[in-house]
Amino acid sequence: MNQLITIHIGGAGSNIGYQLWSNLSQQNSQDLPSIFQENSLQSYKPRSIFVNTLDKQIPQCNYSLFSPNQFFYTKEDSAVIYTSGHYCIAKDLIPKIQDEIRRQVENCDHFSGFVFTHSISGGFGSGYTTLLSRLLKIEYNKSINFSFCLAPSPNYSDNIIESYNSLMSLNSMAETFDGVILLQNEAIYNLIENRLDIESPSFNEANQVIIHPIISLLKFNQQKSLQLLKLNLTNKNKLNIWSCSYGPLFNQDDRDYSLQLTSNSVKDILTYNSYICHLKKMQYKQAFLYAEQINQKILSRTLSEVIVNKQYSIYLKEQQEQTYKNQQFQQQIYSGKGNLLFIHKSTGIGEQLTSIHKKAQILFQKRAFIHWYVGIGIEDQSVTGEFTDFEQLQKDYANEVFNDQ
């Protein structure tokens, strides 16, 4: 059994973690030994850690489910600056977090790795995540590190320097993470409004959509190893920035929803249920698909139409009695019994990297807000180096995904 530890950092990551464990806690903990651990009192505790800058931003989880030492707080503020989150704040928390992680790793029979949830737009979710992931990569060099991170939306921004933060954090994450799965609030809101017919979705509903691919990934790791995902999607350039699609999702008020998945409905999920915005119709160059209770012939036929060069891998969950109860969890958005997680490299990711670089370049050419970063762990030449590294990452991705090889 391959066991994972989830780490939720910052306001966005903590809220996603709260929604994730609220869902998982309703399921049978004994059937999920990869993410729950049994303690001496014969109760099950999540293998999870929450870290944030403000007490009030960490959701009030079911504390009977968690232990108090799984939550870490700091009153320091990153001022939404990547370098502040990476180099300055909450240094005293690092040894305490590492001790708790060691305790949880020691309680694992076959420790596999870490799954992070966070945002790369702000300072703490981007800077502190890269700091902690780098330290963990050194201490657990054989572990698999995956990230579900919220990236800047192309048409909406509430942080003027989010492109700087994203550029710097992605440079670091490309080295320390085995897989970085980009998510966008804008794409998720579009999915909820256009596909689920829910007007003016809230953060709670967006988080309900986000947690489903994470749960599927946790289930896949319990059945197999995330090393398979890494091997299937990593190429000679070691490009590890991906996105995902997931389905079926349906509204609790949808009376016409059918559990029978056809080739058209599967293609609809793969094409439109993307968690990242794209300006044009995406071309998928490489993909990994994990499915539960779905006909493999339908999957193969549909994927052959979607993937340009047919570089994809399919993993089906073994047909067995459904152990995960399909309770409603007091949620608005649900997933069907037969569902699929589609993790991919595509031209949509290339568009996202181009958007981040373009916005950051406009600011950098005017030397706008650079003084917020210089002197906080980096110097002026280091900022130029960050742009050079990101341009190389962007170029490698363009050569891999946009061009036929």
PyMOL commands that set and color helices and strands:
alter all, ss='L'
color gray80, all
select helices_A, chain A and resi 10-24+29-31+55-57+68-70+82-87+93-106+124-139+162-176+185-195+203-223+226-233+263-272+296-306+347-365+370-372+380-402
alter helices_A, ss='H'
color red, helices_A
select strands_A, chain A and resi 3-9+36-38+44-46+48-52+71-73+111-119+144-150+179-183+241-251+284-292+312-316+333-346
alter strands_A, ss='S'
color yellow, strands_A
deselect
rebuild
show_as cartoon
